């Protein structure tokens, strides 16, 4: 009996530990926030808004319990710490462990090792789409600028783990896009060269973004590229342990580790037209101490960037919407339009049709017109009243898009007798906004030359 007592005690302790997550849910609710970019399941309801039974209630409740059991974040943090310290491994596929405490976002690995690069046609399509945006902005009297926020490991790779890189790699997509933008005469800011010129590290170790001083450097460069001047990068800046990295939060959701940020000590004059909850707001509208009006499309790199630019303009609207709402150029009477996109998301440029009327074109002599067998979908636009979003494949029905298709814009023939240039989409698609009274009839683009010609 005495020999069995330790085994019984061990079994009882194990069962008790297993019951803690479930029994703990009977206690008052804790602040069980998601870590990093994770979204936790909401409490399911037995009935929907119309009062009918919810057939997915049990599966939704299972997801909810899996996300909200007692001490969930603490257990994840403990397990992650054990794996990182003892085995040098990350428990989440989204985070790559580097040396000396550096963390990297796993979504940047394809760019880093040269996997799945954009095709030449995709690079041309992205550049041509930005050229159409630039043309539209200029027609509205606004200066346009596009810039790419570098992946962290594109600038600071010394702490990346050893990875097998291909013997021969094409230039990075961002570099190839920059060259294509030069050919399309699009105003482009090279943040890669800008940051590489600086001796100090301007990105966080445990976050995927630039720090506040890096954002100040980018803001000064944006202003200069738009024909304005600022000197935020000169500071003053004060190092303060105030930043919790997004990658750190993914690994250690219950952790309290803070990283040093270079906090700007100068005065920024910013008034919010509408109160915001955080820098993650989809739309931020401000008035600042500068002159003119700015419309800026941005992603999470804009969280630390936008305050400097808000201070630089009298009025500014910062949008995280995708597709880009170019109809706001007129609404905001914008003097300047800027678009910032992180390196790893360059394909976003060929996945959405920006909200703007398609430009009318003359048909070039070397274009072939496909007037039959072309299938279009047209849907009235809520964002652009009086227009329809028209989308369709580049190849007529029963045909394949020529693999050797050159760098050619795509025109859509319409029932009003005009041709309109379309935005180029991935997987051989095209899209544009046409007046609702106008029907798309066919496609036209430059025919590829035969091999050897």
Order of alpha helices (4+ residues) and beta strands (2+ residues): alpha-alpha-alpha-beta-beta-alpha-alpha-beta-alpha-alpha-beta-alpha-alpha-beta-alpha-beta-beta-beta-beta-alpha-beta-alpha-beta-beta-beta-beta-beta-beta-beta-beta-beta-beta
